[in-house]
Amino acid sequence: MEPVRVESYSGATVNERPLRVYWRGRKMEVRKVFSRWRDPAHDGFRVICRDGTVLRLLWHRERDAWTAEFDPRPGRGSEEGTR
């Protein structure tokens, strides 16, 4: 996992949904969140970006920091569900 900067929507909870990811020198718009999970230390998201890149994002709550890694599995419905 690599450290990244993420802009997110915060509604009822902080960092509720990632909107943009700054990864490897690129600004990437999140098109769709496929899945999300929560464990005692992290909130996780599997997202597809507008350019088709699929990422796994983790927000480390205690450090208030994000990390990302490329997900080689294709996104489900990658041609659908644009916001």
The first five atom37 places (N, CA, C, CB, O) and aatype in JSON, in Angstrom:
{
  "aatype": [12, 6, 14, 19, 1, 19, 6, 15, 18, 15, 7, 0, 16, 19, 2, 6, 1, 14, 10, 1, 19, 18, 17, 1, 7, 1, 11, 12, 6, 19, 1, 11, 19, 13, 15, 1, 17, 1, 3, 14, 0, 8, 3, 7, 13, 1, 19, 9, 4, 1, 3, 7, 16, 19, 10, 1, 10, 10, 17, 8, 1, 6, 1, 3, 0, 17, 16, 0, 6, 13, 3, 14, 1, 14, 7, 1, 7, 15, 6, 6, 7, 16, 1],
  "atom_mask": [
    [1, 1, 1, 1, 1],
    [1, 1, 1, 1, 1],
    [1, 1, 1, 1, 1],
    [1, 1, 1, 1, 1],
    [1, 1, 1, 1, 1],
    [1, 1, 1, 1, 1],
    [1, 1, 1, 1, 1],
    [1, 1, 1, 1, 1],
    [1, 1, 1, 1, 1],
    [1, 1, 1, 1, 1],
    [1, 1, 1, 0, 1],
    [1, 1, 1, 1, 1],
    [1, 1, 1, 1, 1],
    [1, 1, 1, 1, 1],
    [1, 1, 1, 1, 1],
    [1, 1, 1, 1, 1],
    [1, 1, 1, 1, 1],
    [1, 1, 1, 1, 1],
    [1, 1, 1, 1, 1],
    [1, 1, 1, 1, 1],
    [1, 1, 1, 1, 1],
    [1, 1, 1, 1, 1],
    [1, 1, 1, 1, 1],
    [1, 1, 1, 1, 1],
    [1, 1, 1, 0, 1],
    [1, 1, 1, 1, 1],
    [1, 1, 1, 1, 1],
    [1, 1, 1, 1, 1],
    [1, 1, 1, 1, 1],
    [1, 1, 1, 1, 1],
    [1, 1, 1, 1, 1],
    [1, 1, 1, 1, 1],
    [1, 1, 1, 1, 1],
    [1, 1, 1, 1, 1],
    [1, 1, 1, 1, 1],
    [1, 1, 1, 1, 1],
    [1, 1, 1, 1, 1],
    [1, 1, 1, 1, 1],
    [1, 1, 1, 1, 1],
    [1, 1, 1, 1, 1],
    [1, 1, 1, 1, 1],
    [1, 1, 1, 1, 1],
    [1, 1, 1, 1, 1],
    [1, 1, 1, 0, 1],
    [1, 1, 1, 1, 1],
    [1, 1, 1, 1, 1],
    [1, 1, 1, 1, 1],
    [1, 1, 1, 1, 1],
    [1, 1, 1, 1, 1],
    [1, 1, 1, 1, 1],
    [1, 1, 1, 1, 1],
    [1, 1, 1, 0, 1],
    [1, 1, 1, 1, 1],
    [1, 1, 1, 1, 1],
    [1, 1, 1, 1, 1],
    [1, 1, 1, 1, 1],
    [1, 1, 1, 1, 1],
    [1, 1, 1, 1, 1],
    [1, 1, 1, 1, 1],
    [1, 1, 1, 1, 1],
    [1, 1, 1, 1, 1],
    [1, 1, 1, 1, 1],
    [1, 1, 1, 1, 1],
    [1, 1, 1, 1, 1],
    [1, 1, 1, 1, 1],
    [1, 1, 1, 1, 1],
    [1, 1, 1, 1, 1],
    [1, 1, 1, 1, 1],
    [1, 1, 1, 1, 1],
    [1, 1, 1, 1, 1],
    [1, 1, 1, 1, 1],
    [1, 1, 1, 1, 1],
    [1, 1, 1, 1, 1],
    [1, 1, 1, 1, 1],
    [1, 1, 1, 0, 1],
    [1, 1, 1, 1, 1],
    [1, 1, 1, 0, 1],
    [1, 1, 1, 1, 1],
    [1, 1, 1, 1, 1],
    [1, 1, 1, 1, 1],
    [1, 1, 1, 0, 1],
    [1, 1, 1, 1, 1],
    [1, 1, 1, 1, 1]
  ],
  "atom_positions": [
    [[0.85, -1.18, 0.0], [0.0, 0.0, 0.0], [0.9, 1.24, 0.0], [-0.97, 0.0, 1.24], [1.91, 1.3, 0.69]],
    [[0.49, 2.22, -0.8], [1.25, 3.47, -0.91], [0.47, 4.6, -0.26], [1.54, 3.8, -2.4], [-0.76, 4.63, -0.35]],
    [[1.15, 5.52, 0.4], [0.46, 6.7, 0.93], [-0.12, 7.52, -0.23], [1.41, 7.58, 1.79], [0.54, 7.72, -1.25]],
    [[-1.34, 8.01, -0.06], [-2.0, 8.84, -1.07], [-2.79, 9.94, -0.38], [-2.94, 7.98, -1.98], [-3.08, 9.88, 0.82]],
    [[-3.13, 10.95, -1.16], [-4.05, 11.98, -0.67], [-5.42, 11.7, -1.27], [-3.56, 13.44, -1.04], [-5.53, 11.41, -2.46]],
    [[-6.46, 11.77, -0.45], [-7.82, 11.5, -0.9], [-8.71, 12.65, -0.48], [-8.34, 10.15, -0.32], [-8.66, 13.11, 0.67]],
    [[-9.53, 13.13, -1.4], [-10.6, 14.07, -1.08], [-11.86, 13.23, -0.96], [-10.75, 15.22, -2.16], [-12.17, 12.43, -1.84]],
    [[-12.59, 13.42, 0.13], [-13.74, 12.55, 0.37], [-14.94, 13.36, 0.81], [-13.41, 11.49, 1.42], [-14.82, 14.5, 1.28]],
    [[-16.1, 12.74, 0.64], [-17.35, 13.29, 1.12], [-17.49, 12.89, 2.59], [-18.58, 12.79, 0.27], [-17.31, 11.73, 2.94]],
    [[-17.79, 13.85, 3.43], [-18.07, 13.58, 4.84], [-19.48, 14.05, 5.13], [-17.03, 14.27, 5.78], [-19.75, 15.25, 5.15]],
    [[-20.37, 13.11, 5.35], [-21.76, 13.42, 5.66], [-22.03, 13.09, 7.1], [0.0, 0.0, 0.0], [-21.61, 13.83, 8.0]],
    [[-22.73, 12.0, 7.34], [-23.04, 11.56, 8.71], [-21.76, 11.14, 9.44], [-24.05, 10.41, 8.69], [-21.69, 11.23, 10.67]],
    [[-20.75, 10.66, 8.67], [-19.46, 10.28, 9.26], [-18.34, 10.9, 8.44], [-19.31, 8.73, 9.32], [-18.52, 11.25, 7.27]],
    [[-17.18, 11.03, 9.06], [-16.02, 11.59, 8.37], [-15.51, 10.58, 7.33], [-14.89, 11.96, 9.38], [-15.55, 9.37, 7.56]],
    [[-15.04, 11.08, 6.19], [-14.51, 10.25, 5.1], [-15.47, 9.13, 4.72], [-13.16, 9.65, 5.51], [-15.1, 7.96, 4.61]],
    [[-16.71, 9.53, 4.52], [-17.78, 8.56, 4.21], [-17.62, 7.93, 2.83], [-19.12, 9.24, 4.3], [-17.94, 6.76, 2.64]],
    [[-17.12, 8.71, 1.87], [-16.99, 8.2, 0.5], [-15.87, 8.95, -0.22], [-18.35, 8.36, -0.28], [-15.9, 10.18, -0.28]],
    [[-14.88, 8.24, -0.77], [-13.82, 8.92, -1.51], [-14.34, 9.51, -2.82], [-12.67, 7.95, -1.8], [-15.15, 8.89, -3.52]],
    [[-13.88, 10.71, -3.15], [-14.29, 11.41, -4.37], [-13.15, 11.51, -5.37], [-14.81, 12.8, -4.03], [-13.35, 11.3, -6.57]],
    [[-11.95, 11.84, -4.88], [-10.76, 12.0, -5.72], [-9.56, 11.4, -5.0], [-10.51, 13.5, -6.04], [-9.44, 11.46, -3.78]],
    [[-8.66, 10.8, -5.8], [-7.44, 10.2, -5.28], [-6.26, 10.8, -6.02], [-7.47, 8.64, -5.42], [-6.27, 10.87, -7.25]],
    [[-5.25, 11.23, -5.29], [-4.01, 11.71, -5.87], [-2.99, 10.58, -5.72], [-3.51, 13.06, -5.18], [-2.44, 10.38, -4.63]],
    [[-2.76, 9.85, -6.8], [-1.99, 8.62, -6.78], [-0.94, 8.64, -7.88], [-2.91, 7.39, -6.94], [-1.26, 8.85, -9.05]],
    [[0.31, 8.44, -7.5], [1.43, 8.39, -8.46], [1.46, 9.61, -9.38], [1.33, 7.12, -9.29], [1.69, 9.49, -10.58]],
    [[1.25, 10.77, -8.79], [1.32, 12.02, -9.53], [0.1, 12.36, -10.36], [0.0, 0.0, 0.0], [0.11, 13.33, -11.12]],
    [[-0.97, 11.58, -10.22], [-2.18, 11.81, -11.02], [-3.37, 12.1, -10.1], [-2.49, 10.59, -11.91], [-3.49, 11.54, -9.02]],
    [[-4.23, 12.99, -10.56], [-5.51, 13.25, -9.89], [-6.54, 12.37, -10.56], [-5.91, 14.77, -9.95], [-6.77, 12.48, -11.77]],
    [[-7.18, 11.49, -9.79], [-8.12, 10.52, -10.34], [-9.49, 10.7, -9.69], [-7.61, 9.08, -10.14], [-9.61, 10.67, -8.47]],
    [[-10.5, 10.89, -10.52], [-11.88, 11.03, -10.03], [-12.45, 9.63, -9.78], [-12.76, 11.82, -11.05], [-12.35, 8.75, -10.64]],
    [[-13.06, 9.44, -8.63], [-13.71, 8.17, -8.33], [-15.06, 8.15, -9.03], [-13.88, 7.95, -6.79], [-15.89, 9.03, -8.82]],
    [[-15.27, 7.14, -9.86], [-16.55, 7.0, -10.56], [-17.55, 6.22, -9.72], [-16.34, 6.31, -11.91], [-18.73, 6.56, -9.68]],
    [[-17.07, 5.15, -9.06], [-18.0, 4.28, -8.33], [-17.26, 3.58, -7.19], [-18.65, 3.24, -9.29], [-16.11, 3.18, -7.34]],
    [[-17.94, 3.43, -6.07], [-17.45, 2.61, -4.96], [-18.13, 1.25, -5.08], [-17.74, 3.28, -3.56], [-19.35, 1.15, -4.97]],
    [[-17.32, 0.19, -5.32], [-17.87, -1.16, -5.48], [-18.18, -1.8, -4.14], [-16.9, -2.04, -6.25], [-19.21, -2.44, -3.96]],
    [[-17.26, -1.62, -3.2], [-17.46, -2.23, -1.89], [-16.78, -1.38, -0.84], [-16.92, -3.68, -1.86], [-15.88, -0.59, -1.13]],
    [[-17.24, -1.56, 0.38], [-16.64, -0.89, 1.52], [-16.65, -1.84, 2.68], [-17.38, 0.44, 1.87], [-17.53, -2.71, 2.78]],
    [[-15.69, -1.7, 3.56], [-15.62, -2.53, 4.75], [-15.0, -1.72, 5.87], [-14.8, -3.83, 4.47], [-14.41, -0.66, 5.65]],
    [[-15.15, -2.23, 7.07], [-14.66, -1.54, 8.25], [-14.09, -2.58, 9.2], [-15.79, -0.71, 8.93], [-14.71, -3.61, 9.44]],
    [[-12.92, -2.3, 9.72], [-12.38, -3.14, 10.79], [-12.0, -2.2, 11.93], [-11.13, -3.99, 10.29], [-12.21, -0.99, 11.81]],
    [[-11.46, -2.69, 13.01], [-11.21, -1.8, 14.16], [-10.32, -0.6, 13.87], [-10.59, -2.59, 15.25], [-10.45, 0.42, 14.53]],
    [[-9.41, -0.7, 12.88], [-8.47, 0.39, 12.64], [-8.66, 1.13, 11.32], [-7.09, -0.14, 12.68], [-8.11, 2.22, 11.14]],
    [[-9.44, 0.56, 10.38], [-9.5, 1.1, 9.02], [-10.93, 1.14, 8.49], [-8.63, 0.28, 8.09], [-11.81, 0.39, 8.93]],
    [[-11.13, 2.03, 7.52], [-12.28, 1.96, 6.62], [-11.7, 1.67, 5.24], [-13.14, 3.31, 6.64], [-10.79, 2.36, 4.79]],
    [[-12.22, 0.66, 4.57], [-11.71, 0.28, 3.27], [-12.73, 0.49, 2.17], [0.0, 0.0, 0.0], [-13.93, 0.4, 2.4]],
    [[-12.22, 0.78, 0.98], [-13.07, 1.01, -0.19], [-12.42, 0.38, -1.4], [-13.31, 2.55, -0.41], [-11.2, 0.47, -1.58]],
    [[-13.2, -0.27, -2.24], [-12.75, -0.73, -3.56], [-13.47, 0.16, -4.56], [-13.05, -2.28, -3.82], [-14.7, 0.17, -4.62]],
    [[-12.7, 0.9, -5.35], [-13.28, 1.92, -6.23], [-12.79, 1.75, -7.65], [-12.94, 3.34, -5.72], [-11.73, 1.17, -7.9]],
    [[-13.58, 2.27, -8.58], [-13.11, 2.42, -9.96], [-13.08, 3.91, -10.26], [-14.04, 1.64, -10.98], [-14.0, 4.66, -9.93]],
    [[-11.99, 4.32, -10.89], [-11.82, 5.73, -11.25], [-12.31, 5.96, -12.67], [-10.34, 6.15, -11.12], [-12.53, 5.0, -13.42]],
    [[-12.49, 7.2, -13.04], [-13.02, 7.54, -14.37], [-12.19, 6.96, -15.51], [-13.11, 9.05, -14.52], [-12.72, 6.68, -16.58]],
    [[-10.88, 6.79, -15.29], [-10.03, 6.23, -16.35], [-10.04, 4.7, -16.37], [-8.61, 6.73, -16.18], [-9.33, 4.1, -17.18]],
    [[-10.83, 4.07, -15.5], [-10.93, 2.61, -15.47], [-10.03, 1.93, -14.45], [0.0, 0.0, 0.0], [-10.14, 0.72, -14.26]],
    [[-9.15, 2.68, -13.8], [-8.26, 2.11, -12.79], [-9.07, 1.68, -11.57], [-7.17, 3.12, -12.39], [-9.91, 2.44, -11.07]],
    [[-8.82, 0.47, -11.1], [-9.48, -0.04, -9.89], [-8.47, -0.01, -8.75], [-10.05, -1.49, -10.11], [-7.37, -0.53, -8.88]],
    [[-8.86, 0.61, -7.64], [-7.98, 0.76, -6.48], [-8.65, 0.24, -5.22], [-7.57, 2.23, -6.3], [-9.88, 0.26, -5.09]],
    [[-7.82, -0.23, -4.31], [-8.26, -0.5, -2.94], [-7.7, 0.62, -2.09], [-7.79, -1.93, -2.43], [-6.49, 0.86, -2.07]],
    [[-8.58, 1.32, -1.39], [-8.19, 2.44, -0.54], [-8.44, 2.08, 0.92], [-8.97, 3.72, -0.92], [-9.45, 1.45, 1.25]],
    [[-7.52, 2.47, 1.79], [-7.71, 2.3, 3.22], [-7.54, 3.65, 3.9], [-6.71, 1.26, 3.8], [-6.56, 4.35, 3.66]],
    [[-8.49, 4.0, 4.75], [-8.34, 5.18, 5.61], [-7.99, 4.66, 6.99], [-9.64, 6.07, 5.63], [-8.78, 3.94, 7.61]],
    [[-6.81, 5.01, 7.46], [-6.33, 4.61, 8.78], [-6.82, 5.64, 9.78], [-4.75, 4.48, 8.81], [-6.27, 6.74, 9.88]],
    [[-7.86, 5.28, 10.52], [-8.55, 6.25, 11.38], [-7.63, 6.88, 12.43], [-9.71, 5.59, 12.07], [-7.67, 8.09, 12.63]],
    [[-6.83, 6.08, 13.1], [-5.99, 6.61, 14.18], [-4.97, 7.63, 13.67], [-5.27, 5.48, 14.9], [-4.69, 8.62, 14.34]],
    [[-4.43, 7.39, 12.48], [-3.42, 8.3, 11.9], [-4.03, 9.35, 11.0], [-2.39, 7.5, 11.11], [-3.35, 10.29, 10.59]],
    [[-5.32, 9.22, 10.68], [-6.0, 10.09, 9.72], [-5.19, 10.16, 8.43], [-6.2, 11.5, 10.31], [-4.87, 11.24, 7.93]],
    [[-4.87, 8.97, 7.9], [-4.05, 8.88, 6.68], [-4.65, 7.83, 5.76], [-2.57, 8.54, 7.03], [-5.26, 6.86, 6.2]],
    [[-4.45, 8.04, 4.45], [-4.93, 7.13, 3.42], [-3.78, 6.39, 2.77], [-5.73, 7.88, 2.36], [-2.68, 6.92, 2.65]],
    [[-4.05, 5.13, 2.36], [-3.13, 4.37, 1.52], [-3.94, 3.75, 0.39], [-2.37, 3.27, 2.35], [-5.16, 3.59, 0.48]],
    [[-3.23, 3.4, -0.7], [-3.9, 2.82, -1.86], [-3.03, 1.74, -2.48], [-4.24, 3.9, -2.91], [-1.81, 1.75, -2.34]],
    [[-3.69, 0.82, -3.17], [-2.98, -0.14, -4.0], [-3.84, -0.45, -5.2], [-2.63, -1.44, -3.21], [-5.07, -0.42, -5.15]],
    [[-3.15, -0.75, -6.31], [-3.82, -1.12, -7.55], [-4.5, -2.47, -7.35], [-2.82, -1.17, -8.73], [-3.93, -3.37, -6.74]],
    [[-5.7, -2.61, -7.85], [-6.44, -3.87, -7.78], [-6.52, -4.4, -9.21], [-7.89, -3.67, -7.15], [-7.21, -3.81, -10.04]],
    [[-5.83, -5.51, -9.51], [-5.8, -6.0, -10.89], [-7.1, -6.63, -11.37], [-4.71, -6.99, -11.04], [-7.28, -6.84, -12.57]],
    [[-8.02, -6.92, -10.44], [-9.29, -7.5, -10.87], [-10.11, -6.43, -11.57], [-10.08, -8.09, -9.65], [-10.15, -5.29, -11.11]],
    [[-10.76, -6.76, -12.66], [-11.59, -5.75, -13.34], [-12.76, -5.35, -12.45], [-12.11, -6.28, -14.7], [-13.24, -6.13, -11.63]],
    [[-13.21, -4.12, -12.64], [-14.35, -3.63, -11.88], [-15.65, -4.22, -12.39], [0.0, 0.0, 0.0], [-15.85, -4.33, -13.6]],
    [[-16.51, -4.61, -11.48], [-17.85, -5.07, -11.88], [-18.63, -3.88, -12.42], [-18.6, -5.74, -10.66], [-18.64, -2.81, -11.8]],
    [[-19.26, -4.05, -13.55], [-20.08, -2.96, -14.1], [-19.28, -1.72, -14.41], [0.0, 0.0, 0.0], [-19.79, -0.6, -14.27]],
    [[-18.04, -1.89, -14.83], [-17.17, -0.74, -15.03], [-17.68, 0.22, -16.1], [-15.79, -1.21, -15.4], [-17.28, 1.38, -16.14]],
    [[-18.55, -0.24, -16.95], [-19.14, 0.65, -17.96], [-20.43, 1.28, -17.48], [-19.39, -0.11, -19.24], [-21.02, 2.12, -18.17]],
    [[-20.88, 0.87, -16.29], [-22.15, 1.37, -15.77], [-21.91, 2.18, -14.5], [-23.12, 0.2, -15.49], [-20.8, 2.25, -13.98]],
    [[-22.97, 2.77, -14.04], [-22.97, 3.38, -12.72], [-22.17, 4.66, -12.59], [0.0, 0.0, 0.0], [-21.71, 4.98, -11.5]],
    [[-22.0, 5.39, -13.66], [-21.27, 6.65, -13.54], [-22.15, 7.63, -12.78], [-20.88, 7.21, -14.93], [-23.38, 7.6, -12.86]],
    [[-21.46, 8.5, -12.04], [-22.19, 9.48, -11.24], [-22.15, 10.81, -11.94], [-21.6, 9.59, -9.82], [-22.7, 11.79, -11.44]]
  ]
}
